[in-house]
Amino acid sequence: MRALGERAGVSERFLAQLEGGEGNISVARLQDVAEALGTSAATLLSEHPAGKPATSKIVSLLGLRGAGKSTLGPEIARRLGLPFFELDALVARDAGMPLSTIFEMHGEAWFRRLEHDVLRRFLDTHDAAVLATGGSIVTAKETYDLLRKRTTTVWLRARPQDHWDRVLMQGDARPMRNRANAMTELKSLLRTRRPLYALADHVVDTSSTNFDEAATRIVIAVADAAAKKRSRER
């Protein structure tokens, strides 16, 4: 805020008032602020209420661990010409500690509040990106509602055995270690969350396709959704 004020020639207090909808700014001064932000006054004025950009192009990937979010995500982002982010990594960075430590020290409720706040700030500051989400985000209703409202959601669906094999291939056997019923638990978890994942805008089965085909299907689905949206807006 201080740096923006210096570039735009206004005070931090005025910027705070402006951001909160309390400031009264001239057209010329608004252009100064816009240029300091690397945009234009017209772009600032064209945003929808509640902070949702009119041209939001954020694609959110959903699914349990092993669905392919971390592997397909970067490739989808490359094809779409967008940056790639992982929500769990953003949460960990904001907290200054790994997710395991967050749960151990503060519990799930604290994590959920932080996850929601981090997601909201991310959506307010990014117009276009590919975002890999945590497998359990669909169980946090307010956060999932926010994600569905402001992004294009894609469920990367896979068979339980594929989830299992992919996690092992990543070198992480912790979910299965010393747990004889791990596969049964995985199947139960997937069965419980399936109706929530199915609320996504698009579903791509990563078990029945190879890496390249899955990436292509996702890119096509996102492009089709964007085309339909433009058609409705006309």
Sequence and secondary structure as in RCSB ss.txt:
>XXXX:A:sequence
MRALGERAGVSERFLAQLEGGEGNISVARLQDVAEALGTSAATLLSEHPAGKPATSKIVSLLGLRGAGKSTLGPE
IARRLGLPFFELDALVARDAGMPLSTIFEMHGEAWFRRLEHDVLRRFLDTHDAAVLATGGSIVTAKETYDLLRKR
TTTVWLRARPQDHWDRVLMQGDARPMRNRANAMTELKSLLRTRRPLYALADHVVDTSSTNFDEAATRIVIAVADA
AAKKRSRER
>XXXX:A:secstr
 HHHHHHHT  HHHHHHHHTT     HHHHHHHHHHTTS HHHHHT  GGG  TT EEEEEE STTSSHHHHHHH
HHHHHT  EEEHHHHHHHHHTS HHHHHHHH HHHHHHHHHHHHHHHHHH SEEEEE  TTGGGSHHHHHHHHHH
SEEEEEE  HHHHHHHHHHTT  TTTTT TTHHHHHHHHHHHHHHHHTTSSEEEESSSS HHHHHHHHHHHHHHH
HHHHHHHH 
